[in-house]
Structure formats: C-alpha cells, structure tokens
Amino acid sequence: MFRYTALRFGLIVACFGVIWGLVRLHALPSGLGDSNYLWVALLALIVSAPLSFVLLRGPREQAAVQVSQRVDRARLNFAANAGAEDAADDAEREDASRESAGREGEPHTA
C-alpha cells in the first residue's frame, strides 16, 4: 500500500516538473497573473490521473489484494470474537438459571 502511494506521489511530482518546465519554455500557457504554480499543480494532477491508471496498474492491484486480505482477516477475527462472546454469554445464563433452580426449593424468609 505504501509503495503505491509513494509511486503515485512521485508521478504527480514528475508531472509537475515536466509541466513547470513546459510553462517556463512557453510551450504551455502560464495561467493568469500570479496563478502560475496553481495552474501547474492543477494541470499536473489532471495529467497524472490517467497516467497512474495505466502506468501503476500492477502496484494498484497488489495494494488492492493487500487491502482485501486485511478485510478478510478482520472479518474472521470479528466473527471469532462474536462467537466467543456468545459462548461466554450462554455459559453465564446457564449458570444463572442453575442457581435460580437450586434456590426454588429453599424457603423465603423476610
């Protein structure tokens, strides 16, 4: 997961550098007034999105498998904990019902 995030961030930075260079060479418009860096950042995000979809397919699929495995483990742990909790609750109720059944024969005094 960290690998995909790092690669994605690196791709955005690389796109920012390339687009900034193209703006400095006047191959791309520089935005309005002092909005040069904002223009370059937005354009870098827009360009990096389809590039990451194509170039980072393998790492993205590996990250998805890792997340899926974590979810499955969490789901199994949750089911095991719920089963153990139910068993403990059932045992406590049985003990309480035995105690109340044993007290039924005793006389009540006030």
N, C-alpha and C positions, 0 to 999 in steps of 0.2 A: 504494500500500500504506500509506504513512504517512497519507494522507488518511482512509482507512477507519479506521485505528487511532485517529486523533485524533477522528473523529466518534463512534466507539464510546465512547471515554473521556468525551467531552462528554455523551453521552446518559446514561451512568452517573452523572456528576456532577449533571446536571439532575434525574434521578430521585431522587438522594439529597437534593437541595434541596427538591423537592416533597414527598417523604415526610417529611423532617425537619419541614417546615412543618406538615404534617397531624398529625404526632405532637405538636408544640407546641400546636396548636389542639385537641388531644384528640379529633381525628376518627379517629385510629388508636391502638391500644394502644401504650404506651411501653416495653414489654418488662418484664423482671423486675429489680428493684433498679437497679444501675448499668449495666445492659447496653443502655442506650438507643441509643448510637451503633452498637454491633454489630448491634442489631436493625434499625436504619435502613439500615445498609450491606448487610446480607443481603437485606432487602426490596427495596432499590434494585437489587441485582444480579438478583434474581428478576424484577422488573418490567421491567428494561431489556432482558432477553434476547428476549422476544417482540417488544418494540417495535423493537429493532435488526433483527430478522428482516424486519419489514415496512417500516420507515422507511429502512433503509440497504441496500436491495436493489441499487440501481444502483451505489453505490460498492463494494459487496462483489463484484459481478460484474466491475467494472473491475479490482479487485485480483486476482481470480481469473485474468483474462486476462493481466495482467502476470506473475503467477507462472508461468502456463503458457508464456508466451513465454520467460521466463528458463530454464525447464526444457528447452525445445526447443533453445535456444542452447547450453546446457551439454551436452546430449546430442550435438549436432552437433560441438561442439568436442572432446568426448571421442572421438567416432568418428574425427575428423580426426587427432587426436594418436595414437590407436591405429594408424591406417593408416600414419602417418609412422614410427612406431616399428617396425612390422612391416617396412616397406620398408628401413629402416636395418639392421635385424637380418638380413634376407635378403641385403643387399649385403655385409655383413660376413662372412656364412657363405660366400658365393660367393668372396670374396677369399681366405678361409682355405683353401677347397678348391682354388683355383688354385695357391696357394703349396705346398700339400702335394702336388699333382700334379706340380709342377715339381721337387720335391725327390726324387721316387721314382727318377729316373734317376741321381742322384748316389750315389757310393759312401759307405758309412758307415764312418767311422774311429773308433777308440776311443782 
